[in-house]
């Protein structure tokens, strides 16, 4: 569980709960606290530095392929 701002809901505060369905697959659901809106996020980690993320909100859907370098 987390309370944070969400870029997908225009920076508004959301309450989010999530769970790892498998060791590399994460699903979360969030809802706006002060403005109406919902967000569902599915994140898959196929490798150490890669992740694939799909989001569906009340207003739009998006997907991204992310690469992260740690120093």
mmCIF file of the N, C-alpha and C atoms, coordinates in Angstrom:
data_MODEL
# 
_entry.id   MODEL 
# 
loop_
_atom_site.group_PDB 
_atom_site.id 
_atom_site.type_symbol 
_atom_site.label_atom_id 
_atom_site.label_alt_id 
_atom_site.label_comp_id 
_atom_site.label_asym_id 
_atom_site.label_entity_id 
_atom_site.label_seq_id 
_atom_site.pdbx_PDB_ins_code 
_atom_site.Cartn_x 
_atom_site.Cartn_y 
_atom_site.Cartn_z 
_atom_site.occupancy 
_atom_site.B_iso_or_equiv 
_atom_site.pdbx_formal_charge 
_atom_site.auth_seq_id 
_atom_site.auth_comp_id 
_atom_site.auth_asym_id 
_atom_site.auth_atom_id 
_atom_site.pdbx_PDB_model_num 
ATOM 1   N N  . UNK A 1 1  ? 0.840   -1.167  0.000   1.00 0.00 ? 1  UNK A N  1 
ATOM 2   C CA . UNK A 1 1  ? 0.000   0.000   0.000   1.00 0.00 ? 1  UNK A CA 1 
ATOM 3   C C  . UNK A 1 1  ? 0.891   1.238   0.000   1.00 0.00 ? 1  UNK A C  1 
ATOM 4   N N  . UNK A 1 2  ? 0.439   2.242   -0.714  1.00 0.00 ? 2  UNK A N  1 
ATOM 5   C CA . UNK A 1 2  ? 1.208   3.480   -0.783  1.00 0.00 ? 2  UNK A CA 1 
ATOM 6   C C  . UNK A 1 2  ? 0.277   4.641   -1.092  1.00 0.00 ? 2  UNK A C  1 
ATOM 7   N N  . UNK A 1 3  ? 0.659   5.800   -0.625  1.00 0.00 ? 3  UNK A N  1 
ATOM 8   C CA . UNK A 1 3  ? -0.005  7.045   -0.988  1.00 0.00 ? 3  UNK A CA 1 
ATOM 9   C C  . UNK A 1 3  ? 1.060   7.898   -1.653  1.00 0.00 ? 3  UNK A C  1 
ATOM 10  N N  . UNK A 1 4  ? 0.830   8.274   -2.904  1.00 0.00 ? 4  UNK A N  1 
ATOM 11  C CA . UNK A 1 4  ? 1.831   9.039   -3.652  1.00 0.00 ? 4  UNK A CA 1 
ATOM 12  C C  . UNK A 1 4  ? 1.148   9.824   -4.755  1.00 0.00 ? 4  UNK A C  1 
ATOM 13  N N  . UNK A 1 5  ? 1.921   10.688  -5.400  1.00 0.00 ? 5  UNK A N  1 
ATOM 14  C CA . UNK A 1 5  ? 1.382   11.405  -6.543  1.00 0.00 ? 5  UNK A CA 1 
ATOM 15  C C  . UNK A 1 5  ? 1.590   10.553  -7.788  1.00 0.00 ? 5  UNK A C  1 
ATOM 16  N N  . UNK A 1 6  ? 0.657   10.635  -8.705  1.00 0.00 ? 6  UNK A N  1 
ATOM 17  C CA . UNK A 1 6  ? 0.709   9.817   -9.913  1.00 0.00 ? 6  UNK A CA 1 
ATOM 18  C C  . UNK A 1 6  ? 0.747   10.708  -11.141 1.00 0.00 ? 6  UNK A C  1 
ATOM 19  N N  . UNK A 1 7  ? 1.783   10.546  -11.964 1.00 0.00 ? 7  UNK A N  1 
ATOM 20  C CA . UNK A 1 7  ? 1.866   11.303  -13.211 1.00 0.00 ? 7  UNK A CA 1 
ATOM 21  C C  . UNK A 1 7  ? 0.720   10.935  -14.143 1.00 0.00 ? 7  UNK A C  1 
ATOM 22  N N  . UNK A 1 8  ? 0.277   9.691   -14.076 1.00 0.00 ? 8  UNK A N  1 
ATOM 23  C CA . UNK A 1 8  ? -0.802  9.244   -14.950 1.00 0.00 ? 8  UNK A CA 1 
ATOM 24  C C  . UNK A 1 8  ? -2.127  9.925   -14.615 1.00 0.00 ? 8  UNK A C  1 
ATOM 25  N N  . UNK A 1 9  ? -2.275  10.407  -13.388 1.00 0.00 ? 9  UNK A N  1 
ATOM 26  C CA . UNK A 1 9  ? -3.487  11.138  -13.001 1.00 0.00 ? 9  UNK A CA 1 
ATOM 27  C C  . UNK A 1 9  ? -3.173  12.609  -12.783 1.00 0.00 ? 9  UNK A C  1 
ATOM 28  N N  . UNK A 1 10 ? -2.315  13.159  -13.637 1.00 0.00 ? 10 UNK A N  1 
ATOM 29  C CA . UNK A 1 10 ? -1.961  14.585  -13.634 1.00 0.00 ? 10 UNK A CA 1 
ATOM 30  C C  . UNK A 1 10 ? -1.336  15.043  -12.320 1.00 0.00 ? 10 UNK A C  1 
ATOM 31  N N  . UNK A 1 11 ? -0.547  14.189  -11.690 1.00 0.00 ? 11 UNK A N  1 
ATOM 32  C CA . UNK A 1 11 ? 0.143   14.566  -10.473 1.00 0.00 ? 11 UNK A CA 1 
ATOM 33  C C  . UNK A 1 11 ? -0.716  14.557  -9.227  1.00 0.00 ? 11 UNK A C  1 
ATOM 34  N N  . UNK A 1 12 ? -1.925  14.067  -9.316  1.00 0.00 ? 12 UNK A N  1 
ATOM 35  C CA . UNK A 1 12 ? -2.811  14.036  -8.160  1.00 0.00 ? 12 UNK A CA 1 
ATOM 36  C C  . UNK A 1 12 ? -2.452  12.882  -7.233  1.00 0.00 ? 12 UNK A C  1 
ATOM 37  N N  . UNK A 1 13 ? -2.841  12.997  -5.972  1.00 0.00 ? 13 UNK A N  1 
ATOM 38  C CA . UNK A 1 13 ? -2.526  11.999  -4.963  1.00 0.00 ? 13 UNK A CA 1 
ATOM 39  C C  . UNK A 1 13 ? -3.381  10.756  -5.158  1.00 0.00 ? 13 UNK A C  1 
ATOM 40  N N  . UNK A 1 14 ? -2.732  9.593   -5.096  1.00 0.00 ? 14 UNK A N  1 
ATOM 41  C CA . UNK A 1 14 ? -3.443  8.326   -5.251  1.00 0.00 ? 14 UNK A CA 1 
ATOM 42  C C  . UNK A 1 14 ? -3.132  7.390   -4.089  1.00 0.00 ? 14 UNK A C  1 
ATOM 43  N N  . UNK A 1 15 ? -4.070  6.529   -3.797  1.00 0.00 ? 15 UNK A N  1 
ATOM 44  C CA . UNK A 1 15 ? -3.882  5.432   -2.848  1.00 0.00 ? 15 UNK A CA 1 
ATOM 45  C C  . UNK A 1 15 ? -3.746  4.176   -3.691  1.00 0.00 ? 15 UNK A C  1 
ATOM 46  N N  . UNK A 1 16 ? -2.629  3.460   -3.539  1.00 0.00 ? 16 UNK A N  1 
ATOM 47  C CA . UNK A 1 16 ? -2.324  2.330   -4.404  1.00 0.00 ? 16 UNK A CA 1 
ATOM 48  C C  . UNK A 1 16 ? -2.056  1.071   -3.584  1.00 0.00 ? 16 UNK A C  1 
ATOM 49  N N  . UNK A 1 17 ? -2.606  -0.040  -4.057  1.00 0.00 ? 17 UNK A N  1 
ATOM 50  C CA . UNK A 1 17 ? -2.295  -1.353  -3.498  1.00 0.00 ? 17 UNK A CA 1 
ATOM 51  C C  . UNK A 1 17 ? -1.810  -2.230  -4.641  1.00 0.00 ? 17 UNK A C  1 
ATOM 52  N N  . UNK A 1 18 ? -0.853  -3.101  -4.360  1.00 0.00 ? 18 UNK A N  1 
ATOM 53  C CA . UNK A 1 18 ? -0.310  -3.949  -5.401  1.00 0.00 ? 18 UNK A CA 1 
ATOM 54  C C  . UNK A 1 18 ? 0.223   -5.244  -4.848  1.00 0.00 ? 18 UNK A C  1 
ATOM 55  N N  . UNK A 1 19 ? 0.478   -6.176  -5.761  1.00 0.00 ? 19 UNK A N  1 
ATOM 56  C CA . UNK A 1 19 ? 0.960   -7.486  -5.359  1.00 0.00 ? 19 UNK A CA 1 
ATOM 57  C C  . UNK A 1 19 ? 1.764   -8.102  -6.492  1.00 0.00 ? 19 UNK A C  1 
ATOM 58  N N  . UNK A 1 20 ? 2.830   -8.808  -6.128  1.00 0.00 ? 20 UNK A N  1 
ATOM 59  C CA . UNK A 1 20 ? 3.573   -9.591  -7.102  1.00 0.00 ? 20 UNK A CA 1 
ATOM 60  C C  . UNK A 1 20 ? 2.789   -10.876 -7.358  1.00 0.00 ? 20 UNK A C  1 
ATOM 61  N N  . UNK A 1 21 ? 2.357   -11.076 -8.600  1.00 0.00 ? 21 UNK A N  1 
ATOM 62  C CA . UNK A 1 21 ? 1.638   -12.286 -8.972  1.00 0.00 ? 21 UNK A CA 1 
ATOM 63  C C  . UNK A 1 21 ? 2.614   -13.439 -9.185  1.00 0.00 ? 21 UNK A C  1 
ATOM 64  N N  . UNK A 1 22 ? 3.769   -13.109 -9.710  1.00 0.00 ? 22 UNK A N  1 
ATOM 65  C CA . UNK A 1 22 ? 4.902   -14.015 -9.881  1.00 0.00 ? 22 UNK A CA 1 
ATOM 66  C C  . UNK A 1 22 ? 6.136   -13.211 -9.513  1.00 0.00 ? 22 UNK A C  1 
ATOM 67  N N  . UNK A 1 23 ? 7.289   -13.829 -9.339  1.00 0.00 ? 23 UNK A N  1 
ATOM 68  C CA . UNK A 1 23 ? 8.469   -13.048 -8.918  1.00 0.00 ? 23 UNK A CA 1 
ATOM 69  C C  . UNK A 1 23 ? 8.807   -11.872 -9.837  1.00 0.00 ? 23 UNK A C  1 
ATOM 70  N N  . UNK A 1 24 ? 8.456   -11.927 -11.111 1.00 0.00 ? 24 UNK A N  1 
ATOM 71  C CA . UNK A 1 24 ? 8.795   -10.838 -12.037 1.00 0.00 ? 24 UNK A CA 1 
ATOM 72  C C  . UNK A 1 24 ? 7.575   -10.077 -12.562 1.00 0.00 ? 24 UNK A C  1 
ATOM 73  N N  . UNK A 1 25 ? 6.388   -10.377 -12.063 1.00 0.00 ? 25 UNK A N  1 
ATOM 74  C CA . UNK A 1 25 ? 5.149   -9.756  -12.559 1.00 0.00 ? 25 UNK A CA 1 
ATOM 75  C C  . UNK A 1 25 ? 4.410   -9.083  -11.411 1.00 0.00 ? 25 UNK A C  1 
ATOM 76  N N  . UNK A 1 26 ? 4.227   -7.743  -11.530 1.00 0.00 ? 26 UNK A N  1 
ATOM 77  C CA . UNK A 1 26 ? 3.614   -6.941  -10.474 1.00 0.00 ? 26 UNK A CA 1 
ATOM 78  C C  . UNK A 1 26 ? 2.346   -6.277  -11.001 1.00 0.00 ? 26 UNK A C  1 
ATOM 79  N N  . UNK A 1 27 ? 1.283   -6.336  -10.238 1.00 0.00 ? 27 UNK A N  1 
ATOM 80  C CA . UNK A 1 27 ? 0.003   -5.721  -10.595 1.00 0.00 ? 27 UNK A CA 1 
ATOM 81  C C  . UNK A 1 27 ? -0.414  -4.790  -9.474  1.00 0.00 ? 27 UNK A C  1 
ATOM 82  N N  . UNK A 1 28 ? -0.819  -3.558  -9.837  1.00 0.00 ? 28 UNK A N  1 
ATOM 83  C CA . UNK A 1 28 ? -1.276  -2.620  -8.810  1.00 0.00 ? 28 UNK A CA 1 
ATOM 84  C C  . UNK A 1 28 ? -2.534  -1.893  -9.280  1.00 0.00 ? 28 UNK A C  1 
ATOM 85  N N  . UNK A 1 29 ? -3.311  -1.437  -8.292  1.00 0.00 ? 29 UNK A N  1 
ATOM 86  C CA . UNK A 1 29 ? -4.531  -0.665  -8.539  1.00 0.00 ? 29 UNK A CA 1 
ATOM 87  C C  . UNK A 1 29 ? -4.476  0.574   -7.665  1.00 0.00 ? 29 UNK A C  1 
ATOM 88  N N  . UNK A 1 30 ? -4.749  1.718   -8.256  1.00 0.00 ? 30 UNK A N  1 
ATOM 89  C CA . UNK A 1 30 ? -4.756  2.962   -7.503  1.00 0.00 ? 30 UNK A CA 1 
ATOM 90  C C  . UNK A 1 30 ? -6.008  3.765   -7.783  1.00 0.00 ? 30 UNK A C  1 
ATOM 91  N N  . UNK A 1 31 ? -6.393  4.557   -6.799  1.00 0.00 ? 31 UNK A N  1 
ATOM 92  C CA . UNK A 1 31 ? -7.538  5.450   -6.977  1.00 0.00 ? 31 UNK A CA 1 
ATOM 93  C C  . UNK A 1 31 ? -7.199  6.816   -6.421  1.00 0.00 ? 31 UNK A C  1 
ATOM 94  N N  . UNK A 1 32 ? -7.736  7.849   -7.075  1.00 0.00 ? 32 UNK A N  1 
ATOM 95  C CA . UNK A 1 32 ? -7.476  9.213   -6.646  1.00 0.00 ? 32 UNK A CA 1 
ATOM 96  C C  . UNK A 1 32 ? -8.095  9.500   -5.292  1.00 0.00 ? 32 UNK A C  1 
ATOM 97  N N  . UNK A 1 33 ? -7.346  10.205  -4.447  1.00 0.00 ? 33 UNK A N  1 
ATOM 98  C CA . UNK A 1 33 ? -7.869  10.546  -3.125  1.00 0.00 ? 33 UNK A CA 1 
ATOM 99  C C  . UNK A 1 33 ? -8.699  11.818  -3.146  1.00 0.00 ? 33 UNK A C  1 
ATOM 100 N N  . UNK A 1 34 ? -8.256  12.824  -3.897  1.00 0.00 ? 34 UNK A N  1 
ATOM 101 C CA . UNK A 1 34 ? -8.935  14.114  -3.866  1.00 0.00 ? 34 UNK A CA 1 
ATOM 102 C C  . UNK A 1 34 ? -9.656  14.441  -5.164  1.00 0.00 ? 34 UNK A C  1 
ATOM 103 N N  . UNK A 1 35 ? -9.351  13.712  -6.212  1.00 0.00 ? 35 UNK A N  1 
ATOM 104 C CA . UNK A 1 35 ? -10.037 13.860  -7.498  1.00 0.00 ? 35 UNK A CA 1 
ATOM 105 C C  . UNK A 1 35 ? -10.411 12.470  -7.984  1.00 0.00 ? 35 UNK A C  1 
ATOM 106 N N  . UNK A 1 36 ? -11.510 12.336  -8.730  1.00 0.00 ? 36 UNK A N  1 
ATOM 107 C CA . UNK A 1 36 ? -11.873 11.014  -9.217  1.00 0.00 ? 36 UNK A CA 1 
ATOM 108 C C  . UNK A 1 36 ? -10.876 10.509  -10.256 1.00 0.00 ? 36 UNK A C  1 
ATOM 109 N N  . UNK A 1 37 ? -10.586 9.242   -10.206 1.00 0.00 ? 37 UNK A N  1 
ATOM 110 C CA . UNK A 1 37 ? -9.684  8.633   -11.171 1.00 0.00 ? 37 UNK A CA 1 
ATOM 111 C C  . UNK A 1 37 ? -9.169  7.308   -10.655 1.00 0.00 ? 37 UNK A C  1 
ATOM 112 N N  . UNK A 1 38 ? -8.872  6.422   -11.590 1.00 0.00 ? 38 UNK A N  1 
ATOM 113 C CA . UNK A 1 38 ? -8.364  5.104   -11.249 1.00 0.00 ? 38 UNK A CA 1 
ATOM 114 C C  . UNK A 1 38 ? -7.209  4.773   -12.169 1.00 0.00 ? 38 UNK A C  1 
ATOM 115 N N  . UNK A 1 39 ? -6.290  3.944   -11.682 1.00 0.00 ? 39 UNK A N  1 
ATOM 116 C CA . UNK A 1 39 ? -5.149  3.528   -12.485 1.00 0.00 ? 39 UNK A CA 1 
ATOM 117 C C  . UNK A 1 39 ? -4.821  2.068   -12.173 1.00 0.00 ? 39 UNK A C  1 
ATOM 118 N N  . UNK A 1 40 ? -4.619  1.295   -13.219 1.00 0.00 ? 40 UNK A N  1 
ATOM 119 C CA . UNK A 1 40 ? -4.189  -0.095  -13.103 1.00 0.00 ? 40 UNK A CA 1 
ATOM 120 C C  . UNK A 1 40 ? -2.839  -0.200  -13.799 1.00 0.00 ? 40 UNK A C  1 
ATOM 121 N N  . UNK A 1 41 ? -1.851  -0.764  -13.114 1.00 0.00 ? 41 UNK A N  1 
ATOM 122 C CA . UNK A 1 41 ? -0.501  -0.888  -13.661 1.00 0.00 ? 41 UNK A CA 1 
ATOM 123 C C  . UNK A 1 41 ? -0.064  -2.344  -13.620 1.00 0.00 ? 41 UNK A C  1 
ATOM 124 N N  . UNK A 1 42 ? 0.491   -2.797  -14.728 1.00 0.00 ? 42 UNK A N  1 
ATOM 125 C CA . UNK A 1 42 ? 1.070   -4.134  -14.826 1.00 0.00 ? 42 UNK A CA 1 
ATOM 126 C C  . UNK A 1 42 ? 2.525   -3.960  -15.221 1.00 0.00 ? 42 UNK A C  1 
ATOM 127 N N  . UNK A 1 43 ? 3.444   -4.503  -14.416 1.00 0.00 ? 43 UNK A N  1 
ATOM 128 C CA . UNK A 1 43 ? 4.877   -4.334  -14.660 1.00 0.00 ? 43 UNK A CA 1 
ATOM 129 C C  . UNK A 1 43 ? 5.538   -5.711  -14.701 1.00 0.00 ? 43 UNK A C  1 
ATOM 130 N N  . UNK A 1 44 ? 6.302   -5.959  -15.768 1.00 0.00 ? 44 UNK A N  1 
ATOM 131 C CA . UNK A 1 44 ? 7.004   -7.225  -15.955 1.00 0.00 ? 44 UNK A CA 1 
ATOM 132 C C  . UNK A 1 44 ? 8.500   -6.949  -16.059 1.00 0.00 ? 44 UNK A C  1 
ATOM 133 N N  . UNK A 1 45 ? 9.305   -7.709  -15.328 1.00 0.00 ? 45 UNK A N  1 
ATOM 134 C CA . UNK A 1 45 ? 10.766  -7.563  -15.321 1.00 0.00 ? 45 UNK A CA 1 
ATOM 135 C C  . UNK A 1 45 ? 11.390  -8.769  -16.021 1.00 0.00 ? 45 UNK A C  1 
ATOM 136 N N  . UNK A 1 46 ? 11.611  -8.700  -17.343 1.00 0.00 ? 46 UNK A N  1 
ATOM 137 C CA . UNK A 1 46 ? 12.181  -9.849  -18.049 1.00 0.00 ? 46 UNK A CA 1 
ATOM 138 C C  . UNK A 1 46 ? 13.679  -10.022 -17.814 1.00 0.00 ? 46 UNK A C  1 
ATOM 139 N N  . UNK A 1 47 ? 14.361  -8.964  -17.421 1.00 0.00 ? 47 UNK A N  1 
ATOM 140 C CA . UNK A 1 47 ? 15.802  -9.035  -17.179 1.00 0.00 ? 47 UNK A CA 1 
ATOM 141 C C  . UNK A 1 47 ? 16.192  -8.116  -16.046 1.00 0.00 ? 47 UNK A C  1 
ATOM 142 N N  . UNK A 1 48 ? 17.464  -8.120  -15.735 1.00 0.00 ? 48 UNK A N  1 
ATOM 143 C CA . UNK A 1 48 ? 17.945  -7.337  -14.594 1.00 0.00 ? 48 UNK A CA 1 
ATOM 144 C C  . UNK A 1 48 ? 17.752  -5.836  -14.786 1.00 0.00 ? 48 UNK A C  1 
ATOM 145 N N  . UNK A 1 49 ? 17.994  -5.325  -15.978 1.00 0.00 ? 49 UNK A N  1 
ATOM 146 C CA . UNK A 1 49 ? 17.936  -3.885  -16.217 1.00 0.00 ? 49 UNK A CA 1 
ATOM 147 C C  . UNK A 1 49 ? 16.682  -3.442  -16.972 1.00 0.00 ? 49 UNK A C  1 
ATOM 148 N N  . UNK A 1 50 ? 15.849  -4.361  -17.412 1.00 0.00 ? 50 UNK A N  1 
ATOM 149 C CA . UNK A 1 50 ? 14.681  -4.048  -18.242 1.00 0.00 ? 50 UNK A CA 1 
ATOM 150 C C  . UNK A 1 50 ? 13.386  -4.233  -17.470 1.00 0.00 ? 50 UNK A C  1 
ATOM 151 N N  . UNK A 1 51 ? 12.381  -3.427  -17.812 1.00 0.00 ? 51 UNK A N  1 
ATOM 152 C CA . UNK A 1 51 ? 11.021  -3.719  -17.384 1.00 0.00 ? 51 UNK A CA 1 
ATOM 153 C C  . UNK A 1 51 ? 10.050  -3.197  -18.434 1.00 0.00 ? 51 UNK A C  1 
ATOM 154 N N  . UNK A 1 52 ? 8.936   -3.859  -18.516 1.00 0.00 ? 52 UNK A N  1 
ATOM 155 C CA . UNK A 1 52 ? 7.856   -3.485  -19.429 1.00 0.00 ? 52 UNK A CA 1 
ATOM 156 C C  . UNK A 1 52 ? 6.671   -3.101  -18.547 1.00 0.00 ? 52 UNK A C  1 
ATOM 157 N N  . UNK A 1 53 ? 6.095   -1.933  -18.816 1.00 0.00 ? 53 UNK A N  1 
ATOM 158 C CA . UNK A 1 53 ? 5.017   -1.431  -17.973 1.00 0.00 ? 53 UNK A CA 1 
ATOM 159 C C  . UNK A 1 53 ? 3.833   -1.029  -18.835 1.00 0.00 ? 53 UNK A C  1 
ATOM 160 N N  . UNK A 1 54 ? 2.647   -1.439  -18.424 1.00 0.00 ? 54 UNK A N  1 
ATOM 161 C CA . UNK A 1 54 ? 1.406   -1.039  -19.094 1.00 0.00 ? 54 UNK A CA 1 
ATOM 162 C C  . UNK A 1 54 ? 0.490   -0.415  -18.048 1.00 0.00 ? 54 UNK A C  1 
ATOM 163 N N  . UNK A 1 55 ? -0.108  0.728   -18.408 1.00 0.00 ? 55 UNK A N  1 
ATOM 164 C CA . UNK A 1 55 ? -1.016  1.410   -17.493 1.00 0.00 ? 55 UNK A CA 1 
ATOM 165 C C  . UNK A 1 55 ? -2.329  1.699   -18.203 1.00 0.00 ? 55 UNK A C  1 
ATOM 166 N N  . UNK A 1 56 ? -3.403  1.554   -17.448 1.00 0.00 ? 56 UNK A N  1 
ATOM 167 C CA . UNK A 1 56 ? -4.729  1.900   -17.930 1.00 0.00 ? 56 UNK A CA 1 
ATOM 168 C C  . UNK A 1 56 ? -5.354  2.809   -16.876 1.00 0.00 ? 56 UNK A C  1 
ATOM 169 N N  . UNK A 1 57 ? -5.698  4.022   -17.273 1.00 0.00 ? 57 UNK A N  1 
ATOM 170 C CA . UNK A 1 57 ? -6.301  4.972   -16.342 1.00 0.00 ? 57 UNK A CA 1 
ATOM 171 C C  . UNK A 1 57 ? -7.711  5.296   -16.795 1.00 0.00 ? 57 UNK A C  1 
ATOM 172 N N  . UNK A 1 58 ? -8.354  6.142   -16.038 1.00 0.00 ? 58 UNK A N  1 
ATOM 173 C CA . UNK A 1 58 ? -9.701  6.582   -16.393 1.00 0.00 ? 58 UNK A CA 1 
ATOM 174 C C  . UNK A 1 58 ? -9.703  7.380   -17.691 1.00 0.00 ? 58 UNK A C  1 
ATOM 175 N N  . UNK A 1 59 ? -8.535  7.952   -18.058 1.00 0.00 ? 59 UNK A N  1 
ATOM 176 C CA . UNK A 1 59 ? -8.468  8.860   -19.198 1.00 0.00 ? 59 UNK A CA 1 
ATOM 177 C C  . UNK A 1 59 ? -7.728  8.307   -20.405 1.00 0.00 ? 59 UNK A C  1 
ATOM 178 N N  . UNK A 1 60 ? -6.762  7.414   -20.212 1.00 0.00 ? 60 UNK A N  1 
ATOM 179 C CA . UNK A 1 60 ? -5.954  6.915   -21.329 1.00 0.00 ? 60 UNK A CA 1 
ATOM 180 C C  . UNK A 1 60 ? -5.264  5.616   -20.948 1.00 0.00 ? 60 UNK A C  1 
ATOM 181 N N  . UNK A 1 61 ? -4.628  4.997   -21.932 1.00 0.00 ? 61 UNK A N  1 
ATOM 182 C CA . UNK A 1 61 ? -3.799  3.805   -21.722 1.00 0.00 ? 61 UNK A CA 1 
ATOM 183 C C  . UNK A 1 61 ? -2.426  4.075   -22.309 1.00 0.00 ? 61 UNK A C  1 
ATOM 184 N N  . UNK A 1 62 ? -1.398  3.457   -21.717 1.00 0.00 ? 62 UNK A N  1 
ATOM 185 C CA . UNK A 1 62 ? -0.052  3.618   -22.253 1.00 0.00 ? 62 UNK A CA 1 
ATOM 186 C C  . UNK A 1 62 ? 0.789   2.399   -21.879 1.00 0.00 ? 62 UNK A C  1 
ATOM 187 N N  . UNK A 1 63 ? 1.853   2.222   -22.630 1.00 0.00 ? 63 UNK A N  1 
ATOM 188 C CA . UNK A 1 63 ? 2.807   1.148   -22.364 1.00 0.00 ? 63 UNK A CA 1 
ATOM 189 C C  . UNK A 1 63 ? 4.206   1.697   -22.583 1.00 0.00 ? 63 UNK A C  1 
ATOM 190 N N  . UNK A 1 64 ? 5.183   1.130   -21.867 1.00 0.00 ? 64 UNK A N  1 
ATOM 191 C CA . UNK A 1 64 ? 6.561   1.598   -22.032 1.00 0.00 ? 64 UNK A CA 1 
ATOM 192 C C  . UNK A 1 64 ? 7.527   0.443   -21.809 1.00 0.00 ? 64 UNK A C  1 
ATOM 193 N N  . UNK A 1 65 ? 8.668   0.562   -22.449 1.00 0.00 ? 65 UNK A N  1 
ATOM 194 C CA . UNK A 1 65 ? 9.792   -0.350  -22.274 1.00 0.00 ? 65 UNK A CA 1 
ATOM 195 C C  . UNK A 1 65 ? 10.897  0.471   -21.628 1.00 0.00 ? 65 UNK A C  1 
ATOM 196 N N  . UNK A 1 66 ? 11.343  0.097   -20.437 1.00 0.00 ? 66 UNK A N  1 
ATOM 197 C CA . UNK A 1 66 ? 12.290  0.881   -19.675 1.00 0.00 ? 66 UNK A CA 1 
ATOM 198 C C  . UNK A 1 66 ? 13.590  0.138   -19.464 1.00 0.00 ? 66 UNK A C  1 
ATOM 199 N N  . UNK A 1 67 ? 14.688  0.875   -19.513 1.00 0.00 ? 67 UNK A N  1 
ATOM 200 C CA . UNK A 1 67 ? 16.013  0.341   -19.253 1.00 0.00 ? 67 UNK A CA 1 
ATOM 201 C C  . UNK A 1 67 ? 16.638  1.188   -18.158 1.00 0.00 ? 67 UNK A C  1 
ATOM 202 N N  . UNK A 1 68 ? 17.215  0.542   -17.138 1.00 0.00 ? 68 UNK A N  1 
ATOM 203 C CA . UNK A 1 68 ? 17.770  1.269   -16.004 1.00 0.00 ? 68 UNK A CA 1 
ATOM 204 C C  . UNK A 1 68 ? 19.224  0.855   -15.788 1.00 0.00 ? 68 UNK A C  1 
ATOM 205 N N  . UNK A 1 69 ? 20.091  1.837   -15.659 1.00 0.00 ? 69 UNK A N  1 
ATOM 206 C CA . UNK A 1 69 ? 21.500  1.600   -15.371 1.00 0.00 ? 69 UNK A CA 1 
ATOM 207 C C  . UNK A 1 69 ? 21.756  2.009   -13.919 1.00 0.00 ? 69 UNK A C  1 
ATOM 208 N N  . UNK A 1 70 ? 22.287  1.095   -13.130 1.00 0.00 ? 70 UNK A N  1 
ATOM 209 C CA . UNK A 1 70 ? 22.606  1.399   -11.741 1.00 0.00 ? 70 UNK A CA 1 
ATOM 210 C C  . UNK A 1 70 ? 24.103  1.546   -11.579 1.00 0.00 ? 70 UNK A C  1 
ATOM 211 N N  . UNK A 1 71 ? 24.522  2.583   -10.859 1.00 0.00 ? 71 UNK A N  1 
ATOM 212 C CA . UNK A 1 71 ? 25.946  2.822   -10.630 1.00 0.00 ? 71 UNK A CA 1 
ATOM 213 C C  . UNK A 1 71 ? 26.303  2.515   -9.217  1.00 0.00 ? 71 UNK A C  1 
# 
